[in-house]
Amino acid sequence: MADSDDAVADRPHRPNLRKLQIADVLYSHGRLRTDIGVNQNDLQIASLTLSDAEKRIGLCILRLAGEQGTIMQGHVKIKKFPFQHDIANMAGTSRETVSRTLVLFDQNGLIQREGRQLTIVNYMQFQREFD
């Protein structure tokens, strides 16, 4: 019987599944190039999926604003904003993505957070952005 190193060397070469998945996603988005550089494609896919996740998280915030929010002078306050893992479940993403997205929204002046309270600074702008 061959040792494990020989067994690995004897295995037939299989195409890189990750590379094929990347090519498939890029092709479906019209971004396939003849030279598939995995690093560049990974960045493109990450930006596609992050913007999709941002939209889903924004839509969750809008839904929560409609259900629990208090409107005051164009601002909407959600006093007991759900925990990040709950938002992640609603948006179909990870808690880490929710955390990064909330920081991004905060930095862009879309929301303000204080403890569990979340304020949509300009509700009409936020709605135009994500609805």
DRENLUM-309342 format. One record per atom (N, C-alpha, C): residue number from 1; residue in three letters; atom name; x negated, y, z. Coordinates in Angstrom, 2 decimals. Each point is the difference from the previous one (the first is absolute). Layout:
<drenvexs>
+-----+-----+----+---------+---------+---------+
|   i |  aa | at |       X |       Y |       Z |
+-----+-----+----+---------+---------+---------+
| NUM | ala | CA |       X |       Y |       Z |
...
+-----+-----+----+---------+---------+---------+
</drenvexs>
This chain:
<drenvexs>
+-----+-----+----+---------+---------+---------+
|   i |  aa | at |       X |       Y |       Z |
+-----+-----+----+---------+---------+---------+
|   1 | met |  N |   -0.85 |   -1.18 |    0.00 |
|   1 | met | CA |    0.85 |    1.18 |    0.00 |
|   1 | met |  C |   -0.89 |    1.25 |    0.00 |
|   2 | ala |  N |    0.38 |    1.01 |   -0.76 |
|   2 | ala | CA |   -0.79 |    1.22 |   -0.11 |
|   2 | ala |  C |    0.24 |    0.89 |    1.20 |
|   3 | asp |  N |   -1.07 |    0.82 |    0.35 |
|   3 | asp | CA |    0.28 |    0.90 |    1.10 |
|   3 | asp |  C |    0.90 |    1.14 |   -0.44 |
|   4 | ser |  N |    0.40 |    0.80 |    0.97 |
|   4 | ser | CA |    1.01 |    1.03 |   -0.28 |
|   4 | ser |  C |   -0.48 |    1.00 |   -1.04 |
|   5 | asp |  N |   -1.31 |    0.33 |   -0.01 |
|   5 | asp | CA |   -0.51 |    0.94 |   -1.00 |
|   5 | asp |  C |    0.15 |   -0.56 |   -1.40 |
|   6 | asp |  N |   -0.29 |   -1.30 |   -0.17 |
|   6 | asp | CA |    0.14 |   -0.62 |   -1.31 |
|   6 | asp |  C |    1.47 |   -0.05 |   -0.41 |
|   7 | ala |  N |    0.87 |   -0.26 |    0.96 |
|   7 | ala | CA |    1.43 |   -0.08 |   -0.30 |
|   7 | ala |  C |    0.52 |    1.35 |   -0.51 |
|   8 | val |  N |   -0.48 |    1.09 |    0.60 |
|   8 | val | CA |    0.40 |    1.33 |   -0.44 |
|   8 | val |  C |   -0.52 |    0.27 |   -1.40 |
|   9 | ala |  N |   -1.24 |   -0.40 |   -0.27 |
|   9 | ala | CA |   -0.60 |    0.24 |   -1.31 |
|   9 | ala |  C |    0.69 |   -0.82 |   -1.08 |
|  10 | asp |  N |    0.54 |   -1.18 |    0.35 |
|  10 | asp | CA |    0.65 |   -0.86 |   -0.97 |
|  10 | asp |  C |    1.43 |    0.42 |   -0.33 |
|  11 | arg |  N |    0.59 |    0.87 |    0.81 |
|  11 | arg | CA |    1.38 |    0.44 |   -0.25 |
|  11 | arg |  C |    0.08 |    0.79 |   -1.30 |
|  12 | pro |  N |    1.05 |   -0.20 |   -0.77 |
|  12 | pro | CA |    0.14 |    0.81 |   -1.22 |
|  12 | pro |  C |    0.24 |    1.46 |    0.37 |
|  13 | his |  N |   -0.49 |    0.90 |   -0.83 |
|  13 | his | CA |    0.16 |    1.44 |    0.25 |
|  13 | his |  C |    1.45 |    0.40 |   -0.23 |
|  14 | arg |  N |    0.58 |    0.64 |    0.99 |
|  14 | arg | CA |    1.36 |    0.52 |   -0.14 |
|  14 | arg |  C |   -0.08 |    1.51 |   -0.15 |
|  15 | pro |  N |    0.89 |    0.58 |   -0.79 |
|  15 | pro | CA |   -0.03 |    1.46 |   -0.15 |
|  15 | pro |  C |    0.31 |    0.67 |    1.33 |
|  16 | asn |  N |   -0.55 |    1.18 |    0.17 |
|  16 | asn | CA |    0.22 |    0.77 |    1.21 |
|  16 | asn |  C |    1.46 |    0.44 |    0.05 |
|  17 | leu |  N |    0.77 |   -0.61 |    0.92 |
|  17 | leu | CA |    1.44 |    0.28 |    0.09 |
|  17 | leu |  C |    0.25 |    1.47 |    0.29 |
|  18 | arg |  N |   -0.80 |    0.60 |    0.87 |
|  18 | arg | CA |    0.18 |    1.42 |    0.35 |
|  18 | arg |  C |   -0.14 |    0.87 |   -1.25 |
|  19 | lys |  N |   -1.00 |   -0.33 |   -0.83 |
|  19 | lys | CA |   -0.24 |    0.78 |   -1.21 |
|  19 | lys |  C |    1.19 |   -0.14 |   -0.96 |
|  20 | leu |  N |    0.56 |   -1.22 |   -0.09 |
|  20 | leu | CA |    1.16 |   -0.20 |   -0.86 |
|  20 | leu |  C |    1.21 |    0.75 |    0.53 |
|  21 | gln |  N |    0.20 |    0.03 |    1.32 |
|  21 | gln | CA |    1.12 |    0.73 |    0.58 |
|  21 | gln |  C |   -0.15 |    1.49 |   -0.28 |
|  22 | ile |  N |   -1.21 |    0.51 |    0.15 |
|  22 | ile | CA |   -0.25 |    1.42 |   -0.26 |
|  22 | ile |  C |    0.30 |    0.32 |   -1.45 |
|  23 | ala |  N |   -0.49 |   -0.86 |   -0.91 |
|  23 | ala | CA |    0.22 |    0.24 |   -1.43 |
|  23 | ala |  C |    1.50 |   -0.01 |   -0.31 |
|  24 | asp |  N |    0.74 |   -0.92 |    0.62 |
|  24 | asp | CA |    1.43 |   -0.10 |   -0.24 |
|  24 | asp |  C |    0.72 |    1.27 |    0.46 |
|  25 | val |  N |   -0.33 |    0.50 |    1.20 |
|  25 | val | CA |    0.64 |    1.22 |    0.51 |
|  25 | val |  C |   -0.37 |    1.20 |   -0.87 |
|  26 | leu |  N |   -1.26 |    0.11 |   -0.36 |
|  26 | leu | CA |   -0.42 |    1.13 |   -0.83 |
|  26 | leu |  C |    0.64 |   -0.07 |   -1.38 |
|  27 | tyr |  N |    0.09 |   -1.20 |   -0.57 |
|  27 | tyr | CA |    0.63 |   -0.15 |   -1.30 |
|  27 | tyr |  C |    1.46 |    0.43 |    0.07 |
|  28 | ser |  N |    0.69 |   -0.40 |    1.07 |
|  28 | ser | CA |    1.41 |    0.35 |    0.12 |
|  28 | ser |  C |    0.19 |    1.50 |    0.21 |
|  29 | his |  N |   -1.02 |    0.68 |    0.47 |
|  29 | his | CA |    0.08 |    1.45 |    0.17 |
|  29 | his |  C |   -0.68 |    0.74 |   -1.16 |
|  30 | gly |  N |   -0.38 |   -0.72 |   -1.04 |
|  30 | gly | CA |   -0.61 |    0.63 |   -1.17 |
|  30 | gly |  C |   -1.38 |    0.54 |    0.27 |
|  31 | arg |  N |   -0.71 |   -0.57 |    0.95 |
|  31 | arg | CA |   -1.31 |    0.52 |    0.36 |
|  31 | arg |  C |   -1.13 |   -1.00 |   -0.25 |
|  32 | leu |  N |    0.28 |   -1.05 |   -0.74 |
|  32 | leu | CA |   -1.02 |   -1.01 |   -0.23 |
|  32 | leu |  C |   -1.03 |    0.54 |   -0.98 |
|  33 | arg |  N |   -1.24 |   -0.15 |    0.36 |
|  33 | arg | CA |   -1.09 |    0.38 |   -0.88 |
|  33 | arg |  C |   -0.69 |   -1.27 |   -0.47 |
|  34 | thr |  N |   -0.77 |    0.11 |   -1.06 |
|  34 | thr | CA |   -0.67 |   -1.20 |   -0.49 |
|  34 | thr |  C |   -1.05 |   -0.48 |    0.98 |
|  35 | asp |  N |   -0.66 |    0.88 |    0.71 |
|  35 | asp | CA |   -1.00 |   -0.39 |    0.98 |
|  35 | asp |  C |    0.62 |    0.09 |    1.38 |
|  36 | ile |  N |    0.28 |   -1.14 |    0.61 |
|  36 | ile | CA |    0.64 |    0.00 |    1.31 |
|  36 | ile |  C |   -1.09 |    0.03 |    1.07 |
|  37 | gly |  N |   -0.21 |    1.16 |    0.59 |
|  37 | gly | CA |   -0.91 |    0.13 |    1.13 |
|  37 | gly |  C |    0.84 |   -0.10 |    1.26 |
|  38 | val |  N |   -0.20 |   -1.03 |    0.77 |
|  38 | val | CA |    0.88 |   -0.27 |    1.14 |
|  38 | val |  C |    0.04 |    1.16 |    0.98 |
|  39 | asn |  N |   -1.12 |    0.63 |    0.28 |
|  39 | asn | CA |    0.01 |    1.09 |    0.98 |
|  39 | asn |  C |    0.89 |    1.15 |   -0.46 |
|  40 | gln |  N |   -0.13 |    0.40 |   -1.25 |
|  40 | gln | CA |    0.82 |    1.09 |   -0.51 |
|  40 | gln |  C |    1.47 |   -0.41 |   -0.04 |
|  41 | asn |  N |    0.26 |   -1.20 |   -0.41 |
|  41 | asn | CA |    1.38 |   -0.49 |   -0.05 |
|  41 | asn |  C |    0.60 |   -0.11 |    1.39 |
|  42 | asp |  N |   -0.79 |   -0.43 |    0.96 |
|  42 | asp | CA |    0.48 |   -0.07 |    1.39 |
|  42 | asp |  C |    0.42 |    1.39 |    0.47 |
|  43 | leu |  N |   -0.77 |    1.02 |   -0.36 |
|  43 | leu | CA |    0.35 |    1.37 |    0.40 |
|  43 | leu |  C |    1.30 |    0.43 |   -0.66 |
|  44 | gln |  N |    0.17 |   -0.34 |   -1.27 |
|  44 | gln | CA |    1.23 |    0.37 |   -0.70 |
|  44 | gln |  C |    1.20 |   -0.69 |    0.62 |
|  45 | ile |  N |   -0.14 |   -1.27 |    0.29 |
|  45 | ile | CA |    1.11 |   -0.74 |    0.62 |
|  45 | ile |  C |    0.29 |    0.54 |    1.38 |
|  46 | ala |  N |   -1.04 |    0.30 |    0.76 |
|  46 | ala | CA |    0.21 |    0.55 |    1.34 |
|  46 | ala |  C |    0.78 |    1.30 |   -0.08 |
|  47 | ser |  N |   -0.33 |    0.85 |   -0.98 |
|  47 | ser | CA |    0.73 |    1.27 |   -0.11 |
|  47 | ser |  C |    1.43 |   -0.24 |   -0.45 |
|  48 | leu |  N |    0.23 |   -0.97 |   -0.87 |
|  48 | leu | CA |    1.36 |   -0.32 |   -0.42 |
|  48 | leu |  C |    0.82 |   -0.50 |    1.17 |
|  49 | thr |  N |   -0.56 |   -0.93 |    0.76 |
|  49 | thr | CA |    0.76 |   -0.58 |    1.09 |
|  49 | thr |  C |    0.15 |    0.98 |    1.15 |
|  50 | leu |  N |   -1.01 |    0.84 |    0.24 |
|  50 | leu | CA |    0.14 |    0.97 |    1.09 |
|  50 | leu |  C |    1.09 |    1.00 |   -0.32 |
|  51 | ser |  N |    0.05 |    0.50 |   -1.24 |
|  51 | ser | CA |    1.05 |    0.95 |   -0.33 |
|  51 | ser |  C |    1.38 |   -0.65 |    0.10 |
|  52 | asp |  N |    0.07 |   -1.28 |   -0.36 |
|  52 | asp | CA |    1.26 |   -0.72 |    0.14 |
|  52 | asp |  C |    0.36 |   -0.14 |    1.48 |
|  53 | ala |  N |   -0.99 |   -0.32 |    0.84 |
|  53 | ala | CA |    0.24 |   -0.13 |    1.44 |
|  53 | ala |  C |    0.38 |    1.35 |    0.59 |
|  54 | glu |  N |   -0.66 |    1.07 |   -0.44 |
|  54 | glu | CA |    0.34 |    1.34 |    0.49 |
|  54 | glu |  C |    1.46 |    0.32 |   -0.30 |
|  55 | lys |  N |    0.43 |   -0.34 |   -1.19 |
|  55 | lys | CA |    1.39 |    0.27 |   -0.39 |
|  55 | lys |  C |    0.96 |   -0.80 |    0.88 |
|  56 | arg |  N |   -0.30 |   -1.29 |    0.21 |
|  56 | arg | CA |    0.88 |   -0.83 |    0.84 |
|  56 | arg |  C |    0.04 |    0.52 |    1.43 |
|  57 | ile |  N |   -1.13 |    0.44 |    0.51 |
|  57 | ile | CA |   -0.04 |    0.54 |    1.37 |
|  57 | ile |  C |    0.77 |    1.31 |    0.05 |
|  58 | gly |  N |   -0.18 |    0.86 |   -1.02 |
|  58 | gly | CA |    0.76 |    1.24 |   -0.07 |
|  58 | gly |  C |    1.50 |   -0.25 |   -0.03 |
|  59 | leu |  N |    0.42 |   -1.01 |   -0.77 |
|  59 | leu | CA |    1.42 |   -0.34 |   -0.06 |
|  59 | leu |  C |    0.51 |   -0.51 |    1.35 |
|  60 | cys |  N |   -0.82 |   -0.75 |    0.72 |
|  60 | cys | CA |    0.38 |   -0.45 |    1.35 |
|  60 | cys |  C |    0.20 |    1.20 |    0.93 |
|  61 | ile |  N |   -0.91 |    0.97 |   -0.10 |
|  61 | ile | CA |    0.10 |    1.20 |    0.83 |
|  61 | ile |  C |    1.28 |    0.76 |   -0.34 |
|  62 | leu |  N |    0.31 |    0.11 |   -1.31 |
|  62 | leu | CA |    1.24 |    0.67 |   -0.41 |
|  62 | leu |  C |    1.23 |   -0.72 |    0.56 |
|  63 | arg |  N |    0.00 |   -1.32 |   -0.07 |
|  63 | arg | CA |    1.13 |   -0.78 |    0.51 |
|  63 | arg |  C |    0.15 |    0.21 |    1.51 |
|  64 | leu |  N |   -1.12 |   -0.01 |    0.72 |
|  64 | leu | CA |    0.04 |    0.23 |    1.45 |
|  64 | leu |  C |    0.46 |    1.41 |    0.32 |
|  65 | ala |  N |   -0.42 |    0.97 |   -0.82 |
|  65 | ala | CA |    0.43 |    1.38 |    0.20 |
|  65 | ala |  C |    1.51 |    0.11 |   -0.15 |
|  66 | gly |  N |    0.56 |   -0.70 |   -0.98 |
|  66 | gly | CA |    1.44 |    0.02 |   -0.19 |
|  66 | gly |  C |    0.76 |   -0.68 |    1.12 |
|  67 | glu |  N |   -0.59 |   -1.05 |    0.56 |
|  67 | glu | CA |    0.67 |   -0.75 |    1.07 |
|  67 | glu |  C |   -0.19 |    0.61 |    1.38 |
|  68 | gln |  N |   -1.22 |    0.49 |    0.29 |
|  68 | gln | CA |   -0.34 |    0.42 |    1.36 |
|  68 | gln |  C |   -0.43 |    1.45 |    0.12 |
|  69 | gly |  N |   -0.20 |    0.66 |   -1.13 |
|  69 | gly | CA |   -0.61 |    1.33 |    0.03 |
|  69 | gly |  C |    0.94 |    1.11 |    0.41 |
|  70 | thr |  N |   -0.62 |    1.05 |    0.54 |
|  70 | thr | CA |    0.71 |    1.22 |    0.36 |
|  70 | thr |  C |   -0.55 |    1.12 |   -0.90 |
|  71 | ile |  N |    0.88 |    0.66 |   -0.73 |
|  71 | ile | CA |   -0.42 |    1.04 |   -0.94 |
|  71 | ile |  C |    0.03 |    1.36 |    0.70 |
|  72 | met |  N |   -1.12 |    0.73 |   -0.12 |
|  72 | met | CA |   -0.12 |    1.35 |    0.56 |
|  72 | met |  C |   -0.85 |    0.84 |   -0.94 |
|  73 | gln |  N |    0.59 |    0.99 |   -0.64 |
|  73 | gln | CA |   -0.70 |    0.97 |   -0.84 |
|  73 | gln |  C |   -0.91 |   -0.67 |   -1.03 |
|  74 | gly |  N |    0.52 |   -0.98 |   -0.70 |
|  74 | gly | CA |   -0.77 |   -0.67 |   -1.05 |
|  74 | gly |  C |   -0.90 |   -1.11 |    0.49 |
|  75 | his |  N |   -0.19 |   -0.10 |    1.32 |
|  75 | his | CA |   -0.80 |   -1.08 |    0.58 |
|  75 | his |  C |    0.95 |   -1.12 |    0.40 |
|  76 | val |  N |   -0.50 |   -1.22 |   -0.02 |
|  76 | val | CA |    0.77 |   -1.12 |    0.53 |
|  76 | val |  C |   -0.87 |   -0.68 |    1.04 |
|  77 | lys |  N |    0.54 |   -0.12 |    1.21 |
|  77 | lys | CA |   -0.72 |   -0.65 |    1.09 |
|  77 | lys |  C |    0.59 |   -1.37 |    0.26 |
|  78 | ile |  N |   -0.88 |   -0.99 |    0.08 |
|  78 | ile | CA |    0.39 |   -1.34 |    0.40 |
|  78 | ile |  C |   -0.65 |   -0.21 |    1.37 |
|  79 | lys |  N |    0.81 |    0.04 |    1.05 |
|  79 | lys | CA |   -0.56 |    0.00 |    1.36 |
|  79 | lys |  C |   -0.67 |   -1.31 |    0.38 |
|  80 | lys |  N |    0.59 |   -1.13 |   -0.34 |
|  80 | lys | CA |   -0.62 |   -1.29 |    0.32 |
|  80 | lys |  C |   -0.35 |   -0.72 |   -1.29 |
|  81 | phe |  N |   -1.06 |    0.49 |   -0.64 |
|  81 | phe | CA |   -0.45 |   -0.61 |   -1.25 |
|  81 | phe |  C |   -0.47 |   -1.42 |    0.29 |
|  82 | pro |  N |    0.38 |   -0.96 |   -0.84 |
|  82 | pro | CA |   -0.39 |   -1.40 |    0.24 |
|  82 | pro |  C |   -1.52 |   -0.18 |    0.02 |
|  83 | phe |  N |   -0.43 |   -1.08 |    0.62 |
|  83 | phe | CA |   -1.42 |   -0.34 |    0.03 |
|  83 | phe |  C |   -0.48 |   -0.33 |   -1.41 |
|  84 | gln |  N |   -1.31 |    0.15 |   -0.21 |
|  84 | gln | CA |   -0.58 |   -0.21 |   -1.32 |
|  84 | gln |  C |    0.27 |   -1.40 |   -0.54 |
|  85 | his |  N |   -0.04 |   -1.02 |    0.86 |
|  85 | his | CA |    0.25 |   -1.36 |   -0.50 |
|  85 | his |  C |    1.46 |   -0.16 |   -0.45 |
|  86 | asp |  N |    0.92 |    0.74 |    0.61 |
|  86 | asp | CA |    1.39 |   -0.04 |   -0.44 |
|  86 | asp |  C |    0.17 |    0.67 |   -1.36 |
|  87 | ile |  N |   -0.67 |    1.13 |   -0.19 |
|  87 | ile | CA |    0.02 |    0.69 |   -1.30 |
|  87 | ile |  C |   -0.63 |   -0.90 |   -1.07 |
|  88 | ala |  N |   -1.08 |   -0.68 |    0.37 |
|  88 | ala | CA |   -0.66 |   -0.91 |   -0.94 |
|  88 | ala |  C |    0.95 |   -1.10 |   -0.45 |
|  89 | asn |  N |    0.76 |   -0.54 |    0.93 |
|  89 | asn | CA |    0.98 |   -1.04 |   -0.36 |
|  89 | asn |  C |    1.08 |    0.56 |   -0.91 |
|  90 | met |  N |    0.46 |    1.21 |    0.28 |
|  90 | met | CA |    1.04 |    0.62 |   -0.84 |
|  90 | met |  C |   -0.51 |    0.29 |   -1.41 |
|  91 | ala |  N |   -1.27 |    0.43 |   -0.09 |
|  91 | ala | CA |   -0.57 |    0.41 |   -1.28 |
|  91 | ala |  C |   -0.67 |   -1.15 |   -0.74 |
|  92 | gly |  N |   -0.14 |   -1.15 |    0.66 |
|  92 | gly | CA |   -0.65 |   -1.13 |   -0.65 |
|  92 | gly |  C |   -1.47 |    0.22 |   -0.21 |
|  93 | thr |  N |   -0.66 |    0.57 |    1.01 |
|  93 | thr | CA |   -1.43 |    0.27 |   -0.09 |
|  93 | thr |  C |   -0.64 |   -0.31 |    1.34 |
|  94 | ser |  N |   -1.27 |    0.31 |    0.15 |
|  94 | ser | CA |   -0.70 |   -0.29 |    1.26 |
|  94 | ser |  C |    0.07 |    1.20 |    0.95 |
|  95 | arg |  N |   -0.21 |   -0.26 |    1.27 |
|  95 | arg | CA |   -0.01 |    1.06 |    0.99 |
|  95 | arg |  C |   -1.13 |    0.99 |   -0.29 |
|  96 | glu |  N |   -1.13 |   -0.52 |   -0.47 |
|  96 | glu | CA |   -1.15 |    0.85 |   -0.32 |
|  96 | glu |  C |    0.34 |    0.97 |   -1.13 |
|  97 | thr |  N |    0.73 |   -0.47 |   -0.99 |
|  97 | thr | CA |    0.41 |    0.87 |   -1.11 |
|  97 | thr |  C |    0.96 |    1.07 |    0.50 |
|  98 | val |  N |    0.90 |   -0.38 |    0.90 |
|  98 | val | CA |    0.92 |    0.99 |    0.59 |
|  98 | val |  C |   -0.80 |    1.05 |    0.76 |
|  99 | ser |  N |   -0.98 |   -0.43 |    0.78 |
|  99 | ser | CA |   -0.82 |    0.93 |    0.76 |
|  99 | ser |  C |   -0.72 |    0.98 |   -0.92 |
| 100 | arg |  N |   -0.66 |   -0.52 |   -1.04 |
| 100 | arg | CA |   -0.72 |    0.86 |   -0.96 |
| 100 | arg |  C |    0.96 |    0.96 |   -0.70 |
| 101 | thr |  N |    1.17 |   -0.50 |   -0.37 |
| 101 | thr | CA |    0.97 |    0.83 |   -0.72 |
| 101 | thr |  C |    0.55 |    1.11 |    0.88 |
| 102 | leu |  N |    0.29 |   -0.31 |    1.26 |
| 102 | leu | CA |    0.49 |    1.03 |    0.91 |
| 102 | leu |  C |   -1.05 |    1.08 |    0.23 |
| 103 | val |  N |   -1.26 |   -0.40 |    0.10 |
| 103 | val | CA |   -1.09 |    0.99 |    0.13 |
| 103 | val |  C |   -0.06 |    0.86 |   -1.25 |
| 104 | leu |  N |    0.12 |   -0.63 |   -1.18 |
| 104 | leu | CA |   -0.02 |    0.73 |   -1.27 |
| 104 | leu |  C |    1.16 |    0.99 |   -0.08 |
| 105 | phe |  N |    1.21 |   -0.45 |    0.36 |
| 105 | phe | CA |    1.16 |    0.88 |    0.00 |
| 105 | phe |  C |   -0.21 |    1.18 |    0.96 |
| 106 | asp |  N |   -0.58 |   -0.29 |    1.15 |
| 106 | asp | CA |   -0.28 |    1.03 |    1.01 |
| 106 | asp |  C |   -1.01 |    1.01 |   -0.54 |
| 107 | gln |  N |   -1.07 |   -0.50 |   -0.59 |
| 107 | gln | CA |   -1.04 |    0.88 |   -0.56 |
| 107 | gln |  C |    0.52 |    0.87 |   -1.14 |
| 108 | asn |  N |    0.95 |   -0.54 |   -0.75 |
| 108 | asn | CA |    0.58 |    0.76 |   -1.13 |
| 108 | asn |  C |    1.13 |    0.92 |    0.44 |
| 109 | gly |  N |    0.28 |    0.05 |    1.30 |
| 109 | gly | CA |    1.01 |    0.91 |    0.52 |
| 109 | gly |  C |    1.43 |   -0.45 |   -0.23 |
| 110 | leu |  N |    0.20 |   -1.27 |   -0.36 |
| 110 | leu | CA |    1.34 |   -0.51 |   -0.22 |
| 110 | leu |  C |    0.70 |   -0.33 |    1.31 |
| 111 | ile |  N |   -0.77 |   -0.50 |    0.96 |
| 111 | ile | CA |    0.56 |   -0.38 |    1.30 |
| 111 | ile |  C |   -0.88 |    0.53 |    1.12 |
| 112 | gln |  N |    0.54 |   -0.01 |    1.20 |
| 112 | gln | CA |   -0.76 |    0.26 |    1.22 |
| 112 | gln |  C |    0.41 |   -1.07 |    1.00 |
| 113 | arg |  N |   -0.98 |   -0.50 |    0.74 |
| 113 | arg | CA |    0.30 |   -1.03 |    0.99 |
| 113 | arg |  C |   -0.47 |    0.45 |    1.37 |
| 114 | glu |  N |    0.83 |   -0.32 |    0.98 |
| 114 | glu | CA |   -0.35 |    0.26 |    1.39 |
| 114 | glu |  C |    0.59 |   -1.15 |    0.81 |
| 115 | gly |  N |   -0.86 |   -0.90 |    0.44 |
| 115 | gly | CA |    0.49 |   -1.20 |    0.68 |
| 115 | gly |  C |    0.84 |   -0.81 |   -0.97 |
| 116 | arg |  N |    1.19 |   -0.36 |    0.42 |
| 116 | arg | CA |    0.90 |   -0.77 |   -0.87 |
| 116 | arg |  C |    0.93 |    0.89 |   -0.80 |
| 117 | gln |  N |   -0.14 |    1.31 |    0.15 |
| 117 | gln | CA |    0.84 |    0.92 |   -0.78 |
| 117 | gln |  C |   -0.68 |    0.30 |   -1.33 |
| 118 | leu |  N |    0.76 |   -0.08 |   -1.08 |
| 118 | leu | CA |   -0.49 |    0.34 |   -1.32 |
| 118 | leu |  C |    0.88 |    1.11 |   -0.56 |
| 119 | thr |  N |   -0.63 |    1.02 |   -0.54 |
| 119 | thr | CA |    0.73 |    1.12 |   -0.60 |
| 119 | thr |  C |   -0.36 |    0.08 |   -1.48 |
| 120 | ile |  N |    1.01 |   -0.02 |   -0.84 |
| 120 | ile | CA |   -0.20 |    0.27 |   -1.43 |
| 120 | ile |  C |    0.04 |    1.52 |   -0.12 |
| 121 | val |  N |   -1.13 |    0.58 |   -0.35 |
| 121 | val | CA |   -0.16 |    1.46 |    0.03 |
| 121 | val |  C |    0.95 |    0.69 |   -0.97 |
| 122 | asn |  N |    0.07 |   -0.46 |   -1.24 |
| 122 | asn | CA |    0.90 |    0.57 |   -0.99 |
| 122 | asn |  C |    0.78 |   -1.16 |   -0.61 |
| 123 | tyr |  N |    1.19 |   -0.22 |    0.51 |
| 123 | tyr | CA |    0.79 |   -1.17 |   -0.38 |
| 123 | tyr |  C |    0.30 |   -0.02 |   -1.50 |
| 124 | met |  N |    0.35 |    1.14 |   -0.58 |
| 124 | met | CA |    0.32 |    0.05 |   -1.44 |
| 124 | met |  C |   -1.21 |   -0.39 |   -0.84 |
| 125 | gln |  N |   -1.17 |    0.50 |    0.34 |
| 125 | gln | CA |   -1.22 |   -0.34 |   -0.73 |
| 125 | gln |  C |   -0.30 |   -1.50 |    0.16 |
| 126 | phe |  N |    0.13 |   -0.50 |    1.22 |
| 126 | phe | CA |   -0.26 |   -1.42 |    0.27 |
| 126 | phe |  C |    0.96 |   -0.87 |   -0.81 |
| 127 | gln |  N |    1.25 |    0.42 |   -0.05 |
| 127 | gln | CA |    1.00 |   -0.75 |   -0.75 |
| 127 | gln |  C |   -0.31 |    0.01 |   -1.49 |
| 128 | arg |  N |   -0.40 |    1.15 |   -0.55 |
| 128 | arg | CA |   -0.38 |    0.06 |   -1.41 |
| 128 | arg |  C |   -1.20 |   -0.88 |   -0.28 |
| 129 | glu |  N |   -0.93 |   -0.05 |    0.93 |
| 129 | glu | CA |   -1.22 |   -0.78 |   -0.17 |
| 129 | glu |  C |    0.26 |   -1.50 |   -0.03 |
| 130 | phe |  N |    0.92 |   -0.48 |    0.83 |
| 130 | phe | CA |    0.14 |   -1.46 |    0.19 |
| 130 | phe |  C |    1.34 |   -0.58 |   -0.42 |
| 131 | asp |  N |    0.98 |    0.81 |   -0.32 |
| 131 | asp | CA |    1.30 |   -0.56 |   -0.36 |
| 131 | asp |  C |    0.18 |   -0.10 |   -1.49 |
+-----+-----+----+---------+---------+---------+
</drenvexs>
